[in-house]
Amino acid sequence: MTIEEALAILDTALQQERLNDVQEIVFRCCWEGQTYAEIADSAGYDPGYIKDVGSKLWQLLSESLGEKVSKSNLQSVLRRNLHRLPATPELTDSTPVPSTPPPSSPQSLTPSPFSPHCDWGEAIDVSTFYGRAEELDTLKQWILGTQTNQPCRLIAMLGMGGIGKTSLSVKLAQEIVEGVGVTETSPHNPFEFVIWRSLRNAPSIEDILADLIRILSNDQETEANLSKELSARITRLIHYFRTHRCLLVLDNAETILRGGDYAGYYREGYEGYGDLLRRVGEVTHQSCLVITSREKPREFVSLEGDTLPVRSLNLIGLRGTDGQEILKAKGEFVGSEAELEALTNRYAGNPLALKIVATTIQDLFDGSIAEFLAQGTAVFDDIRTLLDQQFNRLSDLEREMMYWLAIDREPVAFADLQEDLLVPVTKTQLIEAIGSLRRRSLIEKATSTPGDRQSNSYTQQPVVMEYVTENLVEQICQEILTEKLSLFITHALLKASTKDYIRESQIRIVLEPIINQLTSRLRTKPDVEQKLNRVLEKLQELADQSGYGGGNLINLYRQLKTDLTDYDFAQVKVWHAYLADMSLHRVDFTDADLAKSVFAQTLGSILSVAFSPDGTLLATSDEDGEIRVWQVADGRQLYTCREHTEWVWSITFSPDGEAIASSSKDKTVRLWDSVTGQCFQDLQGHTGWVWSSAFSPDGQTLISGSEDQTVKLWDVNTGDCLNTFEGHLGGVWSVAFSPDSQHFASGGVDQIVRLWDVNTEKCLLLEGHTNRIRSVVFSPDGQLLVTAGDDQSVRFWQVSTGECLHVAPHDSRIWSVAFSPDGELVAIASDDQTIRLWEAHTRQFLRTFQGHSSRVWSVAFSPDSQTLASGSDDQTIRLWEVHSGQCLRSFQGHNNWIWSVAFSPDGNSLASGGEDRAVRLWDLQTEKCFKELRGHTGRIWSVAFSPNGQLIASGSDDQTIKLWQVRTGRCRATQRGHTRQVRLIAFSPDGQLLASASGDRTVKLWETSTGQCLKTLRGHTSWLFSVAFSPDGKLLVTGSDDQTVRLWDVNTGECLTVLEGHTKIVLSVAFSPDGNTVASSSDDQTIRLWDVSTGECTRTISQEAGWVQVVAFSPNSEPPILASSGNDQMIKLWDISQTECLNQLQGHRKAVNAIAFSPDGQYLVSGSEDETIKLWQVKTGDCLKTLRAERPYEGMNITGTTGLTAAQRATLRALGAVEF
């Protein structure tokens, strides 16, 4: 398409309007790939003005064309709007002629009263389209309705592979959007939403429904808040089908249907699609679902009819000249019109078949149709027959490339194809093979836009990809069964480091069918494992020649859920093995090559993420106090920085990319060399936690914001503190420099945004937030400031005036805000486990990124604005594709900080809960874990035994409480009701009640026997961290982030007393054995003792070393003993009558988060962030036992392995691997 054609389309689409001179300059230059800065320079305008013109232009075009238009997708959108191009007599004979000519003038279009919201997914380009006028007319009548017939609710477009179903479905949807063939007297309302999705990679029905509901709800309903029940999701979709007129197209439905069985039955796990079709067809609504498939789903049999709202259309081949046009488009042929017609008829007008045989005729018969027809080839009845013939004629290199393209599942760049090949070939050989495959119409070049990373990439049509994939699966199964390995060695069945959604597709489409076929032929799982073990022996014999075999084998074991403990992979190449979620206890990888394999990481909660200025590196920080630097391209970890001693809240690269700044809970800011990972400056001076830091645009200075209520300005080169800015009335959570270096913004606990002049120290106050501010960020041009925080709102401020331009509501606490470097987008990370994307200048909401399973702490854009990084409390880092919202890569962390421990009533066993989401039961005599209770989807904050020892309760980040039977390990009940994490749980002394304290600011009382919530206690104004019953069960005590302790009447639910005195979060509370005293511990480094009867604070114990995480009373000591623990890595025993420290129990290497006394008071158990549980004798202070759950790679031998970076090797050792 030329620029002039594009402008002609715009003239048509804009109706009465035309682009003004400046808009046309911007359009023409962006079409050629110029940046705003380049346009401004060449045209003589201010860059800010050009940027503003561009933003408004894309908004205007989006409204006119009915889909989002931006600089990056400009050309692809206009290709889809070629129908708007006025007809011109200059077309030559060689120009493909569409069957339905475009309108001769703009007036011939009948525009809709408004433009629908269109989401085209992976819809193909149908700017060149042949025939199907009659089918299009029929389908539009069915979908839109007529004066005498209501619109259809459900339509199936059926036909053999290659017949053109996909192209027709896209063309149909486009023509409906554009109003082609729709008259002003059409009886029914136009569509508000048009959504096109491919099922080629067999997405689950749950994922498809979540995606559709997200779009139709304008991102208000996402995976995080949707019901997990399939029927509820279908009900929700139908709700939107009723309230909005929607056209939904699901292409390639045969992918979810079962092969080798009667037609129309679903693959295992995909039966939910049948429920969707049935309910959409049966229930009254105003929308239409169109599917394309090679076979008819069985739901249509009972629902369809000529006059019913469910119908199916069987597609046949192209007729007459339409089919001949395809042949002509392939090149020059020698043949009469009759021979062309005969050729078309022989292949039943199948478009793909015609393209393939056209290549054969040109290659083997010099373009002579007559000679080809004289061969008397059997009448074509199925595309597979033709593909068999074509595939058998391929060279070895062509066949090898076809398998790789099918495995990759998406367009593959030339360089990536070359890298995949096990036996190297020259660039010339590869170019020749690609050219040959294109001439055979077996592959096609992917469409691209300027700057698109997929330019010069290649892929296969769905029917070809399916054919090659099935061929690959069958071949691999034969090789495994016969133990004669070829493809198994030369091709990776799964690419461990590819995009997450592609890897998941490879599992569904390649690995699962292989395991299913092997199980079908060998009967049982043990038999399959035995056969795979024989393959392992073959690979050990091959050693250096094992290619991709070792990785393939482990991925098959993983799919089979084989326990690989003690397996031997010594000297085997283990490429592309996905090991991030596997336990590999004592597996031997001695001298193995582990290149391109993916492992778990020792990640805690990811508190901050940052891209390097060139986009090649990603830095992350976590609650372990560690900073990691990764290569973005392949996800390899380069190094780890470990000098901080507490959580690292913020990291950022210097503008030149040479340094990384980190700010930490240990009250310091550090500067690191981004190449070596060495710390070259330790900036000390803050007296409280340092939450945030930011470089000036010239990289010479740095600002930091702290809990000590100040912002400090530092000289990067000398480490000197140049100035301290005071004025905040609480901790400073976030700071940001303006792009001109003259100002900076800060926000924090006092709810006020401050704009400071760096030189004069003058400050402008921006007021409006109603709770603490967590994030402030300037737009790249410095004109806007965006702020967000605990009041669940995002505010857009005009920097020059201090005016609040817009307030965008949110439904949860916001932790991080990021501007895209091109200034077009704003990303928001929050407590609701999502990232939300907004258009910066229009303040329009765009989309939601879903996938994290806990709060998202941090978000950052790549320098090209195409990728988004996020870090979450779920111990994962995710990279997202901005324009699609798909997750490209995730880094899965693993640690097992212990958050809770509890003695059984008989004192013989322990329960523990922590980061890895499992409740463990330990036998104290054997020191072994004898049960693992799994079911929670978030970290476990609290565990408690019932007084009779028969039940264990657990409270989790997943907002649920679970009750487990100790004897069987089964989950007896899951109690839901809290809307935030459940921080602590406690049984009443008689075991009849269970109390839960939550981040949703409430305490709930549950009846243990029924699971019913009896009362919800409200009064705290922030998160609750702790709850405890009095010994007689009549009172409850709670501690909260609001710095108060409250006493409650259990019977009435009334708050009796508010105990005030702490100056920070109250982390733990406990009743004394006689019930007369409450102990509370806090982030303010104190323990307070309160008289229950009067509410007075009788004693305060100060602890200089850090916050006090937990307190517990000994059940029967005299004098009364109180134990406390925190971030100083010790447990302290106190005589509360004298406030004297009796003993300090030392041995843990990190913060101690949990302590509990044995029922007889002789022992104490502790759980720590060092992942260990220790049993102590109270009287002597001796550590008697240390318990630790097996790490994922416990005892795994990596001696002599290759393909690992030093950082990866260190990570594996931290997760239990050994080297000799």
Secondary structure, DSSP 8 states (H G I E B T S, - for coil): --HHHHHHHHHHHTTT----HHHHHHHHHHHTT--HHHHHHHHT--HHHHHHHHHHHHHHHHHHHTS---TTTHHHHHHTTGGGS---TT--TTS---SS---SSGGG----SS--EEE-TT----SS----HHHHHHHHHHHH--SSS---SEEEEE--TTSSHHHHHHHHHHHHHHTTT--TT-SS---SEEEEEE-TT---HHHHHHHHHHHHTTTSS-TTTS-S-HHHHHHHHHHHHHHS-EEEEEE-GGGGB-SSSSTT-B-TT-THHHHHHHHHHHS--S-EEEEEESS--THHHHH--TTSSEEEEE-----HHHHHHHHHHT---B--HHHHHHHHHHTTT-HHHHHHHHHHHHHHHTTBHHHHHHT-------HHHHHHHHHHTS-HHHHHHHHHHHHH-S-EEHHHHHHH-SS---HHHHHHHHHHHHHTTS-EE----TT-TTTTEEE--HHHHHHHHHHHHHHHHHHHHHT--SHHHHS-SS-TTS-HHHHHHHIIIIIHHHHHHHHHHH-SHHHHHHHHHHHHHHHHHHGGG-TTHHHHHHHHHHHHT---TT-B-TT-B--S-EETT---TT-B-TT-B-TT-EE-B----EEEEEE-TTSSEEEEEETTS-EEEEETTT--EEEEE---SS-EEEEEE-TTSSEEEEEETTSEEEEEETTT--EEEEEE--SS-EEEEEE-TTSSEEEEEETTSEEEEEETTT--EEEEEE--SS-EEEEEE-TTSSEEEEEETTS-EEEEETTT--EEEE---SS-EEEEEE-TTSSEEEEEETTSEEEEEETTT--EEEEEE-SS-EEEEEE-TTSSEEEEEETTSEEEEEETTT--EEEEEE--SS-EEEEEE-TTSSEEEEEETTSEEEEEETTT--EEEEEEB----EEEEEE-TTSSEEEEEETTSEEEEEETTTTEEEEEEE--SS-EEEEEE-TTSSEEEEEETTSEEEEEETTT--EEEEEE--SS-EEEEEE-TTSSEEEEEETTSEEEEEETTT--EEEEEE--SS-EEEEEE-TTSSEEEEEETTSEEEEEETTT--EEEEEE--SS-EEEEEE-TTSSEEEEEETTSEEEEEETTT--EEEEEE-TTS-EEEEEE-SS-SS-EEEEEETTSEEEEEETTTTEEEEEEE--SS-EEEEEE-TTSSEEEEEETTS-EEEEETTT--EEEEE----TTTT-B-TT-BS--HHHHHHHHHTT-B--
